[in-house]
């Protein structure tokens, strides 16, 4: 058992990366495997600084390939293990992540997005959204929480461990370099004080008891000889995923009930959108926000309802429409016109959104129908 450091509500002034390390400890994580890559390094640094007090473990592997598979090894041994990565590290960790998807392993990973493709920048982006949701060579049976600030980082890192172990799908906290590096106040708490019980872990391998008497044998596969055999397994996963989706999907609406222009954004860009919407409302423009918290699975029903109420939509993100493409597929059949504000690898500010929405409100420009 690890020693949890947070015993009562504690307000601290931390970077987002530090918050994630504390959250993992509060979630009773026992081991972290990782390899350094900006902008997530301080998750590992902080985790290691806390080790003398927590009694947990850490292994720096030779690369992200090893980090991913080592994390799987820890989980198979029954440990509440996790990892974190970003950018190119997220790319080369997809092999392990796909294996976790195929074998229904409760893989937990924090992704601190940076600009791409390849090395690009080490600062910030939302360009790993599609990769995190659908990376690898599977169908994307994954759960992805997109956070907008430090309290989100703490809350959803704890939730990620429970979601992963309850449903046995890889689960991600999708953040970015801005959140990882900036400091802001956050309330750390013991999950038990919020009525949160951590889902127990269990050994996949070398479990207690005798096979055939005390327990069934562990039959873990990621290889299938016949096409039909693979399809049968994946159809079962698809059924499980769709059933689970309604239970885990989360979203946030801000002044969206009467919004004539609905902004659709996720992560830290949604945070910019909230400030923009307050300013736009003061100017008499009825703007609102729909923020998917789970970008995978998307909350499709409330999303469609919000879009149907609006007269126009603005998709905005720090990527070239990665979220927008995922959303538009789910809005098929609706005819609400939309516009876009995409900045690849660059932060979207509140002023950017205000200017764009004012332009939309004043002009009758040609926009694409859904």
Buried (B, 14 or more C-beta within 10 A) or exposed (E): EBEBBBEEEEEBEBBBBBBBBBBBBBBBBBBBBBBEBBBBBBBBBBBBEBBEEBEBBEBBBEEBBBBBBBBBBBBBBBBBBBBBBBBBBBBBBBBBBBBBBBBBBBBBBBBBBBBBEEEBBBBBBBBBBBBBBBBBEBEBBBBBBBBBBBBBBBBBBBBBBBBBBBBBBBBBBBBBBBBBBBEBEBEBBBBEEEEBEBBEBEBBEEBEEEEEEEEEEEEEEEEBEEEEEBEEBBEEBEEBBEEBBEEBBBBBBBBBEEBBBBBBBBBBBBBBBBBBBBBBBEEEBBBBBBBBBBBBBBBBEBBBEBBEBBEBBBBBBBBBBBBBEBBBEBBEEBEBBBBBBBBBBBBBBBEBBBEBBBEBBEEEEEBEEB
